């Protein structure tokens, strides 16, 4: 019952989050330092996790939640490795 | 109706996080904006999806597991990036001097 109520706004919510991810990708491309790019990439990946969770509700496909969880863990490992690279290179 | 409130609140918070990432002057202030706003907005949206979904109990629980993992992982990565940025020589530009604001 509640799901059909929320499905009205959910495509617009996905489009809005894609728009904000596009705004963030400016900082990925033109960021002055490497730390700016790492921060922006972390933000964009979190937005992608939320977008995939929304799509799992929109398409009625619970297996997309596993994709979202795996992307979140890859984000954690990738962020820590980028931070370690910045620390070692200095 | 409460899921609409959670969803709209999360969308606005994530938009303000992206705005802070674009407009703030420094790496550390940008980290401050995105770490808070992104974590809070993502948890709010995932709570809305978990309340509204028709999935069985394991599916609803998976939304909450993702929200918990975001709450654990996102501050950890932000802390690591801030520490590495300071060690690699990026100095903070923004200075907060409230006494000078009040007494020019």
N, CA and C atoms of all chains as a GROMACS GRO file, in nm:
protein
  582
    1UNK      N    1   0.084  -0.120   0.000
    1UNK     CA    2   0.000   0.000   0.000
    1UNK      C    3   0.088   0.125   0.000
    2UNK      N    4   0.179   0.126   0.096
    2UNK     CA    5   0.263   0.244   0.109
    2UNK      C    6   0.361   0.256  -0.006
    3UNK      N    7   0.398   0.140  -0.063
    3UNK     CA    8   0.496   0.145  -0.171
    3UNK      C    9   0.441   0.217  -0.294
    4UNK      N   10   0.314   0.188  -0.328
    4UNK     CA   11   0.254   0.255  -0.444
    4UNK      C   12   0.239   0.404  -0.419
    5UNK      N   13   0.221   0.441  -0.291
    5UNK     CA   14   0.214   0.584  -0.260
    5UNK      C   15   0.346   0.654  -0.286
    6UNK      N   16   0.457   0.583  -0.256
    6UNK     CA   17   0.588   0.646  -0.271
    6UNK      C   18   0.639   0.639  -0.415
    7UNK      N   19   0.585   0.546  -0.496
    7UNK     CA   20   0.637   0.529  -0.631
    7UNK      C   21   0.607   0.649  -0.720
    8UNK      N   22   0.520   0.741  -0.674
    8UNK     CA   23   0.489   0.859  -0.755
    8UNK      C   24   0.610   0.951  -0.763
    9UNK      N   25   0.677   0.968  -0.648
    9UNK     CA   26   0.783   1.068  -0.642
    9UNK      C   27   0.920   1.007  -0.669
   10UNK      N   28   0.930   0.874  -0.667
   10UNK     CA   29   1.062   0.811  -0.668
   10UNK      C   30   1.142   0.836  -0.797
   11UNK      N   31   1.082   0.835  -0.920
   11UNK     CA   32   1.163   0.869  -1.039
   11UNK      C   33   1.220   1.010  -1.034
   12UNK      N   34   1.142   1.106  -0.982
   12UNK     CA   35   1.194   1.242  -0.972
   12UNK      C   36   1.305   1.249  -0.869
   13UNK      N   37   1.296   1.170  -0.762
   13UNK     CA   38   1.403   1.167  -0.662
   13UNK      C   39   1.531   1.111  -0.722
   14UNK      N   40   1.519   1.006  -0.805
   14UNK     CA   41   1.638   0.950  -0.871
   14UNK      C   42   1.700   1.054  -0.965
   15UNK      N   43   1.615   1.125  -1.041
   15UNK     CA   44   1.667   1.227  -1.132
   15UNK      C   45   1.736   1.339  -1.056
   16UNK      N   46   1.681   1.377  -0.940
   16UNK     CA   47   1.741   1.483  -0.859
   16UNK      C   48   1.877   1.440  -0.806
   17UNK      N   49   1.887   1.313  -0.761
   17UNK     CA   50   2.016   1.268  -0.708
   17UNK      C   51   2.119   1.256  -0.820
   18UNK      N   52   2.076   1.216  -0.942
   18UNK     CA   53   2.170   1.213  -1.054
   18UNK      C   54   2.219   1.355  -1.086
   19UNK      N   55   2.129   1.454  -1.074
   19UNK     CA   56   2.168   1.594  -1.097
   19UNK      C   57   2.273   1.638  -0.995
   20UNK      N   58   2.252   1.605  -0.867
   20UNK     CA   59   2.351   1.645  -0.767
   20UNK      C   60   2.483   1.570  -0.786
   21UNK      N   61   2.478   1.447  -0.834
   21UNK     CA   62   2.601   1.374  -0.862
   21UNK      C   63   2.676   1.439  -0.979
   22UNK      N   64   2.600   1.494  -1.075
   22UNK     CA   65   2.665   1.568  -1.184
   22UNK      C   66   2.732   1.695  -1.133
   23UNK      N   67   2.666   1.764  -1.039
   23UNK     CA   68   2.729   1.881  -0.978
   23UNK      C   69   2.859   1.844  -0.907
   24UNK      N   70   2.857   1.730  -0.836
   24UNK     CA   71   2.974   1.689  -0.760
   24UNK      C   72   3.088   1.649  -0.853
   25UNK      N   73   3.057   1.596  -0.971
   25UNK     CA   74   3.162   1.550  -1.060
   25UNK      C   75   3.245   1.666  -1.116
   26UNK      N   76   3.196   1.791  -1.102
   26UNK     CA   77   3.282   1.906  -1.133
   26UNK      C   78   3.405   1.905  -1.044
   27UNK      N   79   3.384   1.874  -0.914
   27UNK     CA   80   3.495   1.874  -0.820
   27UNK      C   81   3.588   1.754  -0.844
   28UNK      N   82   3.534   1.645  -0.899
   28UNK     CA   83   3.621   1.532  -0.932
   28UNK      C   84   3.714   1.569  -1.046
   29UNK      N   85   3.662   1.641  -1.146
   29UNK     CA   86   3.743   1.668  -1.265
   29UNK      C   87   3.839   1.784  -1.241
   30UNK      N   88   3.789   1.899  -1.186
   30UNK     CA   89   3.870   2.020  -1.176
   30UNK      C   90   3.922   2.046  -1.036
   31UNK      N   91   3.917   1.946  -0.945
   31UNK     CA   92   3.959   1.971  -0.808
   31UNK      C   93   4.103   2.014  -0.801
   32UNK      N   94   4.135   2.115  -0.715
   32UNK     CA   95   4.273   2.165  -0.713
   32UNK      C   96   4.372   2.060  -0.662
   33UNK      N   97   4.337   1.988  -0.556
   33UNK     CA   98   4.430   1.892  -0.501
   33UNK      C   99   4.372   1.751  -0.512
   34UNK      N  100   4.455   1.653  -0.479
   34UNK     CA  101   4.409   1.514  -0.485
   34UNK      C  102   4.306   1.485  -0.377
   35UNK      N  103   4.317   1.554  -0.261
   35UNK     CA  104   4.223   1.531  -0.152
   35UNK      C  105   4.082   1.576  -0.191
   36UNK      N  106   4.072   1.686  -0.269
   36UNK     CA  107   3.941   1.730  -0.317
   36UNK      C  108   3.876   1.624  -0.404
   37UNK      N  109   3.957   1.566  -0.493
   37UNK     CA  110   3.902   1.463  -0.581
   37UNK      C  111   3.856   1.340  -0.502
   38UNK      N  112   3.934   1.305  -0.397
   38UNK     CA  113   3.895   1.189  -0.316
   38UNK      C  114   3.765   1.214  -0.242
   39UNK      N  115   3.750   1.336  -0.187
   39UNK     CA  116   3.626   1.370  -0.115
   39UNK      C  117   3.507   1.366  -0.209
   40UNK      N  118   3.523   1.425  -0.328
   40UNK     CA  119   3.412   1.430  -0.423
   40UNK      C  120   3.376   1.291  -0.472
   41UNK      N  121   3.477   1.205  -0.491
   41UNK     CA  122   3.448   1.068  -0.537
   41UNK      C  123   3.374   0.989  -0.430
   42UNK      N  124   3.412   1.011  -0.303
   42UNK     CA  125   3.340   0.945  -0.192
   42UNK      C  126   3.194   0.988  -0.188
   43UNK      N  127   3.171   1.119  -0.206
   43UNK     CA  128   3.034   1.171  -0.206
   43UNK      C  129   2.953   1.113  -0.322
   44UNK      N  130   3.013   1.110  -0.440
   44UNK     CA  131   2.940   1.059  -0.557
   44UNK      C  132   2.907   0.911  -0.541
   45UNK      N  133   2.998   0.834  -0.478
   45UNK     CA  134   2.970   0.692  -0.459
   45UNK      C  135   2.859   0.670  -0.358
   46UNK      N  136   2.854   0.754  -0.253
   46UNK     CA  137   2.743   0.742  -0.158
   46UNK      C  138   2.610   0.773  -0.226
   47UNK      N  139   2.610   0.875  -0.315
   47UNK     CA  140   2.489   0.905  -0.390
   47UNK      C  141   2.450   0.787  -0.479
   48UNK      N  142   2.549   0.720  -0.538
   48UNK     CA  143   2.519   0.606  -0.625
   48UNK      C  144   2.458   0.491  -0.545
   49UNK      N  145   2.507   0.471  -0.420
   49UNK     CA  146   2.450   0.367  -0.334
   49UNK      C  147   2.302   0.394  -0.308
   50UNK      N  148   2.269   0.521  -0.277
   50UNK     CA  149   2.129   0.556  -0.251
   50UNK      C  150   2.045   0.542  -0.377
   51UNK      N  151   2.103   0.578  -0.494
   51UNK     CA  152   2.029   0.566  -0.620
   51UNK      C  153   1.997   0.420  -0.650
   52UNK      N  154   2.093   0.329  -0.625
   52UNK     CA  155   2.068   0.187  -0.652
   52UNK      C  156   1.963   0.132  -0.556
   53UNK      N  157   1.965   0.178  -0.430
   53UNK     CA  158   1.862   0.134  -0.334
   53UNK      C  159   1.724   0.182  -0.377
   54UNK      N  160   1.717   0.305  -0.432
   54UNK     CA  161   1.588   0.354  -0.483
   54UNK      C  162   1.541   0.273  -0.604
   55UNK      N  163   1.635   0.237  -0.691
   55UNK     CA  164   1.596   0.161  -0.811
   55UNK      C  165   1.547   0.022  -0.774
   56UNK      N  166   1.600  -0.036  -0.664
   56UNK     CA  167   1.551  -0.167  -0.621
   56UNK      C  168   1.406  -0.159  -0.578
   57UNK      N  169   1.367  -0.045  -0.518
   57UNK     CA  170   1.225  -0.030  -0.483
   57UNK      C  171   1.141   0.001  -0.606
   58UNK      N  172   1.201   0.075  -0.701
   58UNK     CA  173   1.126   0.118  -0.820
   58UNK      C  174   1.099   0.000  -0.913
   59UNK      N  175   1.196  -0.089  -0.929
   59UNK     CA  176   1.180  -0.204  -1.016
   59UNK      C  177   1.130  -0.328  -0.942
   60UNK      N  178   1.107  -0.319  -0.811
   60UNK     CA  179   1.062  -0.430  -0.727
   60UNK      C  180   1.160  -0.547  -0.736
   61UNK      N  181   1.289  -0.517  -0.721
   61UNK     CA  182   1.394  -0.618  -0.736
   61UNK      C  183   1.483  -0.615  -0.613
   62UNK      N  184   1.462  -0.703  -0.515
   62UNK     CA  185   1.541  -0.695  -0.391
   62UNK      C  186   1.688  -0.731  -0.408
   63UNK      N  187   1.724  -0.796  -0.522
   63UNK     CA  188   1.865  -0.834  -0.536
   63UNK      C  189   1.953  -0.713  -0.562
   64UNK      N  190   1.895  -0.599  -0.603
   64UNK     CA  191   1.978  -0.481  -0.624
   64UNK      C  192   2.035  -0.427  -0.494
   65UNK      N  193   1.974  -0.465  -0.379
   65UNK     CA  194   2.028  -0.420  -0.250
   65UNK      C  195   2.166  -0.480  -0.225
   66UNK      N  196   2.189  -0.604  -0.272
   66UNK     CA  197   2.322  -0.664  -0.257
   66UNK      C  198   2.426  -0.588  -0.338
   67UNK      N  199   2.385  -0.543  -0.459
   67UNK     CA  200   2.476  -0.462  -0.542
   67UNK      C  201   2.514  -0.335  -0.468
   68UNK      N  202   2.414  -0.273  -0.404
   68UNK     CA  203   2.438  -0.149  -0.330
   68UNK      C  204   2.534  -0.171  -0.213
   69UNK      N  205   2.514  -0.282  -0.141
   69UNK     CA  206   2.600  -0.311  -0.026
   69UNK      C  207   2.745  -0.336  -0.068
   70UNK      N  208   2.762  -0.408  -0.180
   70UNK     CA  209   2.898  -0.436  -0.229
   70UNK      C  210   2.966  -0.308  -0.276
   71UNK      N  211   2.889  -0.219  -0.341
   71UNK     CA  212   2.946  -0.091  -0.385
   71UNK      C  213   2.990  -0.008  -0.266
   72UNK      N  214   2.915  -0.013  -0.156
   72UNK     CA  215   2.951   0.061  -0.035
   72UNK      C  216   3.082   0.009   0.024
   73UNK      N  217   3.099  -0.123   0.027
   73UNK     CA  218   3.223  -0.179   0.083
   73UNK      C  219   3.342  -0.148  -0.006
   74UNK      N  220   3.322  -0.151  -0.139
   74UNK     CA  221   3.431  -0.116  -0.231
   74UNK      C  222   3.471   0.030  -0.214
   75UNK      N  223   3.369   0.116  -0.187
   75UNK     CA  224   3.396   0.257  -0.160
   75UNK      C  225   3.485   0.273  -0.037
   76UNK      N  226   3.457   0.195   0.068
   76UNK     CA  227   3.537   0.205   0.191
   76UNK      C  228   3.682   0.166   0.163
   77UNK      N  229   3.702   0.052   0.095
   77UNK     CA  230   3.839   0.006   0.070
   77UNK      C  231   3.912   0.102  -0.023
   78UNK      N  232   3.842   0.152  -0.126
   78UNK     CA  233   3.905   0.244  -0.220
   78UNK      C  234   3.944   0.375  -0.155
   79UNK      N  235   3.857   0.430  -0.068
   79UNK     CA  236   3.890   0.554   0.001
   79UNK      C  237   4.010   0.538   0.092
   80UNK      N  238   4.015   0.427   0.164
   80UNK     CA  239   4.129   0.405   0.254
   80UNK      C  240   4.258   0.389   0.175
   81UNK      N  241   4.251   0.322   0.057
   81UNK     CA  242   4.372   0.303  -0.022
   81UNK      C  243   4.419   0.435  -0.080
   82UNK      N  244   4.325   0.522  -0.125
   82UNK     CA  245   4.364   0.654  -0.177
   82UNK      C  246   4.428   0.737  -0.066
   83UNK      N  247   4.371   0.730   0.057
   83UNK     CA  248   4.428   0.804   0.169
   83UNK      C  249   4.569   0.754   0.202
   84UNK      N  250   4.587   0.623   0.198
   84UNK     CA  251   4.721   0.567   0.226
   84UNK      C  252   4.820   0.609   0.120
   85UNK      N  253   4.774   0.616  -0.007
   85UNK     CA  254   4.862   0.658  -0.115
   85UNK      C  255   4.906   0.804  -0.097
   86UNK      N  256   4.811   0.891  -0.057
   86UNK     CA  257   4.845   1.030  -0.034
   86UNK      C  258   4.942   1.045   0.082
   87UNK      N  259   4.926   0.960   0.185
   87UNK     CA  260   5.013   0.969   0.301
   87UNK      C  261   5.154   0.920   0.270
   88UNK      N  262   5.166   0.815   0.188
   88UNK     CA  263   5.297   0.758   0.158
   88UNK      C  264   5.372   0.846   0.060
   89UNK      N  265   5.298   0.909  -0.036
   89UNK     CA  266   5.362   0.989  -0.138
   89UNK      C  267   5.423   1.117  -0.081
   90UNK      N  268   5.367   1.163   0.032
   90UNK     CA  269   5.414   1.292   0.086
   90UNK      C  270   5.556   1.282   0.141
   91UNK      N  271   0.269   0.846   0.532
   91UNK     CA  272   0.301   0.987   0.512
   91UNK      C  273   0.437   1.022   0.569
   92UNK      N  274   0.481   0.947   0.673
   92UNK     CA  275   0.610   0.981   0.734
   92UNK      C  276   0.725   0.950   0.638
   93UNK      N  277   0.704   0.853   0.546
   93UNK     CA  278   0.813   0.822   0.454
   93UNK      C  279   0.836   0.936   0.355
   94UNK      N  280   0.729   1.010   0.320
   94UNK     CA  281   0.749   1.127   0.233
   94UNK      C  282   0.835   1.231   0.303
   95UNK      N  283   0.809   1.253   0.432
   95UNK     CA  284   0.887   1.352   0.506
   95UNK      C  285   1.034   1.311   0.511
   96UNK      N  286   1.059   1.181   0.540
   96UNK     CA  287   1.198   1.135   0.546
   96UNK      C  288   1.266   1.150   0.410
   97UNK      N  289   1.194   1.117   0.301
   97UNK     CA  290   1.254   1.121   0.167
   97UNK      C  291   1.287   1.264   0.126
   98UNK      N  292   1.194   1.356   0.146
   98UNK     CA  293   1.219   1.495   0.105
   98UNK      C  294   1.329   1.558   0.190
   99UNK      N  295   1.329   1.527   0.322
   99UNK     CA  296   1.435   1.577   0.409
   99UNK      C  297   1.572   1.528   0.362
  100UNK      N  298   1.582   1.399   0.329
  100UNK     CA  299   1.709   1.344   0.283
  100UNK      C  300   1.753   1.405   0.152
  101UNK      N  301   1.659   1.428   0.060
  101UNK     CA  302   1.697   1.487  -0.069
  101UNK      C  303   1.751   1.628  -0.051
  102UNK      N  304   1.683   1.708   0.033
  102UNK     CA  305   1.732   1.845   0.055
  102UNK      C  306   1.869   1.842   0.122
  103UNK      N  307   1.888   1.754   0.221
  103UNK     CA  308   2.016   1.750   0.291
  103UNK      C  309   2.128   1.710   0.196
  104UNK      N  310   2.102   1.612   0.106
  104UNK     CA  311   2.208   1.571   0.013
  104UNK      C  312   2.238   1.682  -0.086
  105UNK      N  313   2.135   1.760  -0.127
  105UNK     CA  314   2.161   1.872  -0.218
  105UNK      C  315   2.249   1.979  -0.150
  106UNK      N  316   2.222   2.005  -0.023
  106UNK     CA  317   2.304   2.105   0.047
  106UNK      C  318   2.446   2.054   0.068
  107UNK      N  319   2.462   1.924   0.085
  107UNK     CA  320   2.598   1.868   0.093
  107UNK      C  321   2.676   1.891  -0.035
  108UNK      N  322   2.609   1.866  -0.150
  108UNK     CA  323   2.677   1.888  -0.279
  108UNK      C  324   2.709   2.036  -0.298
  109UNK      N  325   2.618   2.125  -0.254
  109UNK     CA  326   2.642   2.269  -0.265
  109UNK      C  327   2.762   2.310  -0.180
  110UNK      N  328   2.773   2.255  -0.059
  110UNK     CA  329   2.886   2.285   0.025
  110UNK      C  330   3.016   2.236  -0.034
  111UNK      N  331   3.011   2.119  -0.099
  111UNK     CA  332   3.132   2.067  -0.164
  111UNK      C  333   3.176   2.158  -0.278
  112UNK      N  334   3.082   2.221  -0.346
  112UNK     CA  335   3.120   2.308  -0.456
  112UNK      C  336   3.167   2.445  -0.408
  113UNK      N  337   3.110   2.498  -0.299
  113UNK     CA  338   3.128   2.639  -0.268
  113UNK      C  339   3.228   2.668  -0.157
  114UNK      N  340   3.262   2.569  -0.074
  114UNK     CA  341   3.349   2.598   0.038
  114UNK      C  342   3.493   2.616  -0.008
  115UNK      N  343   3.576   2.691   0.067
  115UNK     CA  344   3.706   2.732   0.014
  115UNK      C  345   3.819   2.631   0.032
  116UNK      N  346   3.798   2.523   0.109
  116UNK     CA  347   3.912   2.450   0.160
  116UNK      C  348   3.879   2.300   0.162
  117UNK      N  349   3.983   2.216   0.168
  117UNK     CA  350   3.957   2.073   0.171
  117UNK      C  351   3.885   2.033   0.299
  118UNK      N  352   3.925   2.093   0.411
  118UNK     CA  353   3.872   2.049   0.540
  118UNK      C  354   3.728   2.095   0.559
  119UNK      N  355   3.697   2.218   0.512
  119UNK     CA  356   3.557   2.262   0.521
  119UNK      C  357   3.468   2.181   0.426
  120UNK      N  358   3.522   2.145   0.310
  120UNK     CA  359   3.444   2.060   0.219
  120UNK      C  360   3.417   1.924   0.280
  121UNK      N  361   3.520   1.869   0.348
  121UNK     CA  362   3.502   1.740   0.416
  121UNK      C  363   3.397   1.752   0.525
  122UNK      N  364   3.399   1.864   0.598
  122UNK     CA  365   3.301   1.887   0.704
  122UNK      C  366   3.159   1.885   0.647
  123UNK      N  367   3.140   1.956   0.533
  123UNK     CA  368   3.007   1.961   0.473
  123UNK      C  369   2.962   1.824   0.425
  124UNK      N  370   3.046   1.757   0.346
  124UNK     CA  371   3.000   1.633   0.282
  124UNK      C  372   2.987   1.518   0.382
  125UNK      N  373   3.076   1.512   0.482
  125UNK     CA  374   3.068   1.399   0.575
  125UNK      C  375   2.938   1.401   0.652
  126UNK      N  376   2.898   1.521   0.700
  126UNK     CA  377   2.773   1.527   0.776
  126UNK      C  378   2.652   1.512   0.686
  127UNK      N  379   2.646   1.597   0.581
  127UNK     CA  380   2.523   1.603   0.502
  127UNK      C  381   2.499   1.473   0.426
  128UNK      N  382   2.605   1.414   0.372
  128UNK     CA  383   2.585   1.292   0.295
  128UNK      C  384   2.540   1.177   0.385
  129UNK      N  385   2.604   1.163   0.502
  129UNK     CA  386   2.567   1.054   0.591
  129UNK      C  387   2.423   1.068   0.639
  130UNK      N  388   2.388   1.189   0.685
  130UNK     CA  389   2.253   1.208   0.736
  130UNK      C  390   2.146   1.192   0.629
  131UNK      N  391   2.172   1.248   0.510
  131UNK     CA  392   2.074   1.238   0.404
  131UNK      C  393   2.054   1.095   0.356
  132UNK      N  394   2.165   1.021   0.343
  132UNK     CA  395   2.154   0.882   0.296
  132UNK      C  396   2.079   0.796   0.398
  133UNK      N  397   2.106   0.816   0.528
  133UNK     CA  398   2.037   0.738   0.630
  133UNK      C  399   1.889   0.772   0.631
  134UNK      N  400   1.856   0.899   0.613
  134UNK     CA  401   1.715   0.940   0.611
  134UNK      C  402   1.640   0.879   0.493
  135UNK      N  403   1.703   0.881   0.374
  135UNK     CA  404   1.637   0.825   0.255
  135UNK      C  405   1.621   0.674   0.271
  136UNK      N  406   1.724   0.606   0.325
  136UNK     CA  407   1.714   0.461   0.340
  136UNK      C  408   1.609   0.423   0.443
  137UNK      N  409   1.593   0.504   0.549
  137UNK     CA  410   1.484   0.479   0.645
  137UNK      C  411   1.348   0.493   0.578
  138UNK      N  412   1.334   0.595   0.491
  138UNK     CA  413   1.208   0.612   0.419
  138UNK      C  414   1.178   0.492   0.331
  139UNK      N  415   1.281   0.442   0.260
  139UNK     CA  416   1.261   0.325   0.172
  139UNK      C  417   1.226   0.202   0.254
  140UNK      N  418   1.291   0.186   0.372
  140UNK     CA  419   1.264   0.068   0.455
  140UNK      C  420   1.123   0.072   0.511
  141UNK      N  421   1.072   0.192   0.543
  141UNK     CA  422   0.935   0.201   0.594
  141UNK      C  423   0.836   0.170   0.484
  142UNK      N  424   0.862   0.222   0.362
  142UNK     CA  425   0.760   0.218   0.258
  142UNK      C  426   0.758   0.089   0.178
  143UNK      N  427   0.864   0.005   0.186
  143UNK     CA  428   0.876  -0.104   0.088
  143UNK      C  429   0.782  -0.218   0.121
  144UNK      N  430   0.748  -0.294   0.015
  144UNK     CA  431   0.665  -0.412   0.029
  144UNK      C  432   0.746  -0.540   0.043
  145UNK      N  433   0.878  -0.529   0.057
  145UNK     CA  434   0.964  -0.646   0.061
  145UNK      C  435   0.937  -0.728   0.187
  146UNK      N  436   0.977  -0.857   0.189
  146UNK     CA  437   0.972  -0.934   0.314
  146UNK      C  438   1.071  -0.878   0.417
  147UNK      N  439   1.070  -0.937   0.537
  147UNK     CA  440   1.142  -0.878   0.650
  147UNK      C  441   1.292  -0.872   0.623
  148UNK      N  442   1.346  -0.972   0.551
  148UNK     CA  443   1.489  -0.970   0.521
  148UNK      C  444   1.523  -0.853   0.429
  149UNK      N  445   1.434  -0.821   0.334
  149UNK     CA  446   1.459  -0.707   0.246
  149UNK      C  447   1.456  -0.577   0.321
  150UNK      N  448   1.357  -0.561   0.412
  150UNK     CA  449   1.350  -0.439   0.492
  150UNK      C  450   1.474  -0.426   0.581
  151UNK      N  451   1.521  -0.541   0.633
  151UNK     CA  452   1.638  -0.538   0.720
  151UNK      C  453   1.763  -0.500   0.642
  152UNK      N  454   1.765  -0.534   0.511
  152UNK     CA  455   1.882  -0.503   0.430
  152UNK      C  456   1.900  -0.352   0.412
  153UNK      N  457   1.787  -0.280   0.400
  153UNK     CA  458   1.795  -0.133   0.397
  153UNK      C  459   1.861  -0.081   0.524
  154UNK      N  460   1.820  -0.136   0.639
  154UNK     CA  461   1.876  -0.088   0.766
  154UNK      C  462   2.023  -0.126   0.778
  155UNK      N  463   2.061  -0.243   0.722
  155UNK     CA  464   2.202  -0.282   0.725
  155UNK      C  465   2.286  -0.185   0.642
  156UNK      N  466   2.232  -0.144   0.524
  156UNK     CA  467   2.304  -0.047   0.441
  156UNK      C  468   2.317   0.087   0.513
  157UNK      N  469   2.211   0.130   0.582
  157UNK     CA  470   2.217   0.257   0.657
  157UNK      C  471   2.322   0.248   0.769
  158UNK      N  472   2.326   0.135   0.839
  158UNK     CA  473   2.425   0.119   0.946
  158UNK      C  474   2.567   0.120   0.889
  159UNK      N  475   2.586   0.051   0.774
  159UNK     CA  476   2.720   0.048   0.715
  159UNK      C  477   2.763   0.187   0.668
  160UNK      N  478   2.667   0.267   0.614
  160UNK     CA  479   2.702   0.404   0.576
  160UNK      C  480   2.742   0.484   0.699
  161UNK      N  481   2.668   0.466   0.809
  161UNK     CA  482   2.700   0.540   0.932
  161UNK      C  483   2.835   0.499   0.988
  162UNK      N  484   2.882   0.377   0.962
  162UNK     CA  485   3.013   0.337   1.011
  162UNK      C  486   3.123   0.377   0.913
  163UNK      N  487   3.100   0.361   0.782
  163UNK     CA  488   3.207   0.370   0.684
  163UNK      C  489   3.239   0.514   0.645
  164UNK      N  490   3.135   0.598   0.629
  164UNK     CA  491   3.155   0.732   0.573
  164UNK      C  492   3.241   0.822   0.664
  165UNK      N  493   3.220   0.825   0.797
  165UNK     CA  494   3.311   0.904   0.881
  165UNK      C  495   3.452   0.847   0.886
  166UNK      N  496   3.465   0.714   0.874
  166UNK     CA  497   3.598   0.653   0.876
  166UNK      C  498   3.679   0.700   0.755
  167UNK      N  499   3.617   0.696   0.635
  167UNK     CA  500   3.689   0.738   0.514
  167UNK      C  501   3.718   0.887   0.518
  168UNK      N  502   3.626   0.967   0.573
  168UNK     CA  503   3.648   1.111   0.581
  168UNK      C  504   3.765   1.142   0.674
  169UNK      N  505   3.770   1.072   0.787
  169UNK     CA  506   3.882   1.092   0.880
  169UNK      C  507   4.015   1.054   0.815
  170UNK      N  508   4.016   0.943   0.741
  170UNK     CA  509   4.141   0.899   0.677
  170UNK      C  510   4.186   0.999   0.572
  171UNK      N  511   4.090   1.055   0.494
  171UNK     CA  512   4.127   1.151   0.390
  171UNK      C  513   4.177   1.281   0.452
  172UNK      N  514   4.114   1.326   0.563
  172UNK     CA  515   4.159   1.450   0.627
  172UNK      C  516   4.300   1.433   0.684
  173UNK      N  517   4.325   1.318   0.747
  173UNK     CA  518   4.458   1.292   0.804
  173UNK      C  519   4.563   1.287   0.693
  174UNK      N  520   4.530   1.220   0.582
  174UNK     CA  521   4.626   1.208   0.473
  174UNK      C  522   4.648   1.343   0.406
  175UNK      N  523   4.543   1.426   0.396
  175UNK     CA  524   4.560   1.558   0.334
  175UNK      C  525   4.650   1.645   0.419
  176UNK      N  526   4.633   1.638   0.553
  176UNK     CA  527   4.721   1.720   0.637
  176UNK      C  528   4.864   1.670   0.631
  177UNK      N  529   4.882   1.538   0.623
  177UNK     CA  530   5.020   1.487   0.620
  177UNK      C  531   5.086   1.510   0.485
  178UNK      N  532   5.006   1.525   0.377
  178UNK     CA  533   5.066   1.547   0.246
  178UNK      C  534   5.085   1.695   0.217
  179UNK      N  535   5.065   1.784   0.318
  179UNK     CA  536   5.106   1.922   0.302
  179UNK      C  537   4.997   2.020   0.265
  180UNK      N  538   4.870   1.983   0.268
  180UNK     CA  539   4.763   2.078   0.240
  180UNK      C  540   4.729   2.151   0.369
  181UNK      N  541   4.754   2.284   0.369
  181UNK     CA  542   4.728   2.362   0.490
  181UNK      C  543   4.586   2.419   0.486
  182UNK      N  544   4.519   2.430   0.602
  182UNK     CA  545   4.384   2.489   0.603
  182UNK      C  546   4.389   2.638   0.577
  183UNK      N  547   4.297   2.684   0.486
  183UNK     CA  548   4.292   2.825   0.449
  183UNK      C  549   4.192   2.903   0.534
  184UNK      N  550   4.082   2.837   0.572
  184UNK     CA  551   3.976   2.906   0.645
  184UNK      C  552   4.017   2.923   0.791
  185UNK      N  553   4.010   3.048   0.838
  185UNK     CA  554   4.044   3.078   0.977
  185UNK      C  555   3.920   3.133   1.046
  186UNK      N  556   3.885   3.075   1.159
  186UNK     CA  557   3.769   3.123   1.234
  186UNK      C  558   3.820   3.207   1.349
  187UNK      N  559   3.790   3.339   1.342
  187UNK     CA  560   3.835   3.431   1.446
  187UNK      C  561   3.715   3.513   1.490
  188UNK      N  562   3.635   3.459   1.581
  188UNK     CA  563   3.509   3.523   1.615
  188UNK      C  564   3.530   3.653   1.693
  189UNK      N  565   3.640   3.664   1.767
  189UNK     CA  566   3.664   3.787   1.841
  189UNK      C  567   3.688   3.903   1.746
  190UNK      N  568   3.757   3.876   1.633
  190UNK     CA  569   3.781   3.982   1.536
  190UNK      C  570   3.653   4.019   1.462
  191UNK      N  571   3.557   3.926   1.450
  191UNK     CA  572   3.430   3.962   1.386
  191UNK      C  573   3.354   4.062   1.474
  192UNK      N  574   3.355   4.036   1.605
  192UNK     CA  575   3.275   4.121   1.693
  192UNK      C  576   3.344   4.253   1.723
  193UNK      N  577   3.477   4.258   1.722
  193UNK     CA  578   3.550   4.379   1.755
  193UNK      C  579   3.642   4.417   1.640
  194UNK      N  580   3.590   4.488   1.543
  194UNK     CA  581   3.674   4.522   1.427
  194UNK      C  582   3.776   4.630   1.459
   0.00000   0.00000   0.00000
